[in-house]
């Protein structure tokens, strides 16, 4: 019988050529990914500036509105008139308004606020209190829709940059639940924008109204920022960069000699929906600013990793190419020596 033909294994130079081709493809892929992440970083930086400006521009109005509400409320105490939104009653059921993002690629932003909400739900269960959840944002909706053990009152889809219309829709639900005494307390769970590199998930009481002049969380800690950071796109060494600028924002004081032409009760009833709208809109704006800042940082880290990976792959590619050239030279020299 004729001997079986043995399959020839590829030569070392063929393997090197295949290896070089694979490395070139990987380097090109990393370059494309780097361009995408860098573009997403700059887009997020531009959007976070717009979102932070919305927060800062609305803050003096919100603080003045809170001061005015409590000024009216204090004047009503002498007349023994109570507003339903300021009544503190024994808590049997709590409504949690959980605000998350609509998209990913933003690090641990969504998971952090969901974890904060889960922690609060566990605390309420431990206290023997009932609860319900109003989920705002696609990521939160997707999470809570899979949780059969969590009572969800309503799912609210995000619409990009928050608007007063979106905030009013949530405020109407919250107002109805509290006034009809279906719930005795309403809490906001959202991400507080602290700075470009720091955002804290917080829980703050929305209803009944909190202490005068400041916004506090459920533990009595002030969550109002003393100063804010503004961001500006600039050029640095031929590339776009982000610069920070500290800005202190304060609302104007309310005159203690204010007189009301209309009945304070009517003014209070008319301003309560505006107050709820402004507080929810502010939480939505801060949450969006935090999401965009987290996405900008995540894309910045991804870009840095892509640069480092491209550098390492280029080093490996050059070594392989050098080995291939050296091997070819050795073959030529060996062939020349064999002919002599």
N, C-alpha and C positions, 0 to 999 in steps of 0.2 A: 504494500500500500504506500502511496506517496505521502511524504510527511505533511502534517497539517501546517498551513501557512500561519505564521505568527503575526499578529497585528503590531504594526510599528507604532511605538509611542512617540508623541510629538517631541521634537528636538527642544533643548533648553531655550534656544533663541525664539522658537515659535511661542513657547510659554511666556517669555518675556514680552514679546510683541502683544500678546493677548492681555497680559497684565497692564502694559502701558495704555492700551486702548480703554480698559476698564477704569484706570485712574483718570484718564482725560475726561471720560463721561462723568465720573463722580465730581471732578473739579468744576465742570460746566454746570452740573446740577446744583452744587453748593453756591456757585456764583449767582445763578438765577434765584435761589432761595434767599440769598443775602439782599438782592435788589428788592424782592417782595417785602421782606421784613423791614428793611429800611424805609420803604415807601409807607408801609402801615404805621411805622413809628411816627413819621412826620405828619401823617393824616391825623393820628390820634392826638399829637401835640397841638395841632391847629384846633381840633375840636375841644380839647380840654380847656384851652384858653377861653373859647366861647362859652363853655358850660360854667366855668368859674366866674366869668364876668356876669352871667345871669344870676348866680348865687349872690355875688357882692352887690349888684345893682338892686336886687330885691330885698336885701337884708335891712336897710334902714326903714323901708316901708313896713316890713314885718315887725320889727322891734317897736316902731311907733304905734302900730296897730295894737300890739300886746299891751303897751303902756296905757293906751287910751281905753282899752277894754277894762283893764283893772281900775282905772280912774272912775269909769262909769259904775263898775261893780261896787266899788267902795261907797259911792254916793247912794247906792241902792240899799246898802246894809242898814242905814238909818231908817229906811222905810220898811224894813223887814220884807223885802221882795227878793226872791231867789230866782236865779236863772237855772234852767234845767241842766245846762252844760257845766255848771260850777258845783253842782250838788255831789258831795262825796257820800256814797252809800256803801253798805257792806258788799264786798266783792264776792260774787258767786261764779261769774263767768267773765272771761277776758277775751277780747278780740285782738288778734295780732295781725297787723298790716305788714307783710314781709315784702320788701322791695329788692329785687334782683335785677340782673342784666338780661339782655336779649341775645347776646352772642358770647362766644367763648374767646380763646386766645387772649385772656387777660389774667393769667396766673391763677392765684387762689381767691380772686375777688368773689365769685359766686359761691364757692364752697365755704368761704369764711362766714358770709352772712347767713347761709343755710344752716351752718353749724351753730351759729348764735341763736337762730330761731329754734332749732332742735333742743338746745340747752335750756331755753326759756320754757319750752313746752314740757320738758322733763321736770323743771322746777314747779310749774303749775300743777302737774300731775301729783308731784310729791306733797303739795299743799292741799290736795283734794279739791282743786278748783277745775271747773269746766272751761273749755276754750274753743275758739274757732279761728280759722285763718283766712285772711284775704290776701291772696298771692298776686303780686304785681311783677311782671317780667316773664319772658318765655322760659328762662332757665329754672326759675322757681316753680312755674306752672308744670314744667316737665317733671320736676322732682316730686312735688306734692301730689300730682295725679297718680303716681305709682305707690303712694303711701296710703294703704287702706285704713291704717289705724289713726290717721290724722283727719280731723273734721275741717273741711274747707268750705267756707261760705261762698266764695266767688273767685274766679280766675280773671285777671285783667291783663290784657296784652299790652306790651310797650309800643310806643309810637315814635321812637327816636328821641328827639329833644322834647322834654316835658312841656306841656302846655297847660293853661288854666282849665281848659275843657276836660283834659284827662284827670287833673287833680280834682275838679268838681265832681266827676263821676264817682271817684273814690270817697270824697267827702260826703256825698249824699248817702252812700251805703253806711258809712260810719255814723253819721248823724241819726239815721233811721234806727240803727241797732241800739244806740245809746239812749235816745229819747223814749223809745218804746220799752226800755228796760230789758231788752233781750240780752244785752251785755251790761256789765257794771263798770267796765274799764276798757279803754282802747289804748293799745301800745303800738308804736312804730318801730319796726326792726329794719334798719337800713345801714348803709356805710357812710360814716362821717368823713368828709374830705378834710384832711389835716394839712397835707403838703403833697408835693409831686411824688414823693417816695413813700408816703405814709398815709394810710386810710384805715380807720378803725370802725368795725361793726359795732353799733350802739343800739340800745333799747331805750326809748324815751316814752313817757306818758303823754298821750295826745288828749284824752278825755278821762276824767274831768280836768279842767284847766290847771296848769302847774303854777309854781310860785311866781310871783310878780317880777317882771323885768328880765328873766333869764329862762333858758330852756334846760331842764334837768332830765337825767335818765332815771330809771326806776330805783337806783341806789342813792339818788340825791346829788349826784355829781353833775356839775355844769358841763354841757356839751357845746356851748357857744364858743367859737374861736375868738381869741383876743385880736389876732391879726391873720391876714390871709396872704397867700402867695399868688402873684400873677405871673404868667409865663409869656414869653415873646420869642418867636422864631427869628434867629439871626444866622449870619454866616461866620464860620470859624475855620480857618485853614482850608478854604475852598469848599467846605461842606456846611450843610444846614445844621444848626444846633439850637438848643433850647436854653434860654436864660431865665432866672427867677428874680422876682422883685417883691419885697415885703410891703404889704399895704395894710394899714390899720383902718378898720371900718367901724364907725360908731353912729348910732341913731341919734336924732335930735331929742332933747328933753321935752317932756310934756309939762305945760304950765300948770301949776297947782291951782291957779285962779280961773281955770276953764269953766265957762258957764254953758249950759245946754238949753237951746231954744225949744227943742222937742222933748217929749217925755223920755227920760233915760232908758226906760224899759223898751220903748220902741227902737231906740238907737241900738241898744244891746241886741235885741232880736234880729235887727237888720245886719249887724256886724258879725254875728257869730258864724254864719256861713262863709263870710269873707275871711274870717280868721282861720277856719278849718282849711279852706282852699289854699291860703298862703302857707300854712304850716306843711301841708302835704306836698305842695308844689316845691317848697324849699327842700324837703327830704328827697323828692324825685331828682331835683337838680344836683344835690350833693352826691347822690348815689351815681348819677350819670358821670359827674366829674371824677369820682373815684374809679369808676369802671374804665374810663378813657385813660386816666393816669396809670392804672394797672396794666392796661393793654400797651401803652407806650413803653413802660418799663420792661414788660415781657418781650416786646419786639426789639427793644434795645439790647437786651441780653441775648436774644436769638441772633441778632446781627453780629454781636461780638463773638458768639460761638461759631457762627459761619465763617468769620474772618480767621479765627484760630484754626478751624478744621481745614479751610482752604490752604492755609500756610503749611500745616502738617502734611496734607496730601501732596502739595507741591514739592516738599522735601523728599517724600517717598518716591514721587514720580521722577525727580531728577536723579536720585540714586539708581533707580531701575534703568533709566536711560543711559546713565554713565556706565553701568555694568554691561548693558547691551553693546555699547560702543567699544568698551574694553575687550569684550569677548570677540567681537568681529575683527578687531585689530590683531588679537592673538591668533585667530584663525588664518588671517592673511600672512602673518609672520611665519606660522608653522608651515603653511603651504609653500611659501618662498624657500624656506630651508629644505623642504622635501625635494624641491626641484634642483637644488644645487648639490 
